[in-house]
Amino acid sequence: MGIRSYVLDGDNVRCGLNKDLDLSPEHRKENIRRISEVAKLMVDAGILVFAAFIAPYRESREFIRQLMEGWPYFECYVECSLASCECRDPKGLYRKARLGEIRNMTGIHDPYEEPQNPDLIIQTEKASLDESVDRVIQFLKSKCIIIADAV
């Protein structure tokens, strides 16, 4: 669409910036804190940032919301049951967690506190990937983040 954008996710952040962090609750909070600070810098530079992370704690999501106050920030809850997450497990992380090879896995050993008031909910078990992407684009258009003619 010609929009400067970037996806921050676990793969591109945990292999460098956050490679010193594990899945403990303390490290998860630090992971989200660092990601939030990087995202804020990128937004300041005029980049549309998609921060695709499991932020399992409401406290961390509230931190992000406060940090981004005054900036265009929208919380999108990509809703998916644990059973579907396990079926879609391309890296085998849930399988490893069930076997005890990974500790502190969200949904297995650690809780996931569902968002109370997300700006957008994408129900991945009810919508295809294309439909989900279209919902995100329409939402961003409704917030004037993406100009309708940019498509």
Secondary structure as UniProt FT lines:
FT   STRAND          5..9
FT   HELIX           10..14
FT   TURN            15..20
FT   HELIX           25..44
FT   TURN            45..46
FT   STRAND          48..52
FT   HELIX           58..67
FT   TURN            68..70
FT   STRAND          76..79
FT   HELIX           82..87
FT   TURN            90..91
FT   HELIX           93..98
FT   TURN            99..100
FT   TURN            107..109
FT   STRAND          120..123
FT   TURN            124..126
FT   HELIX           129..142
FT   TURN            143..144
FT   HELIX           148..150
//
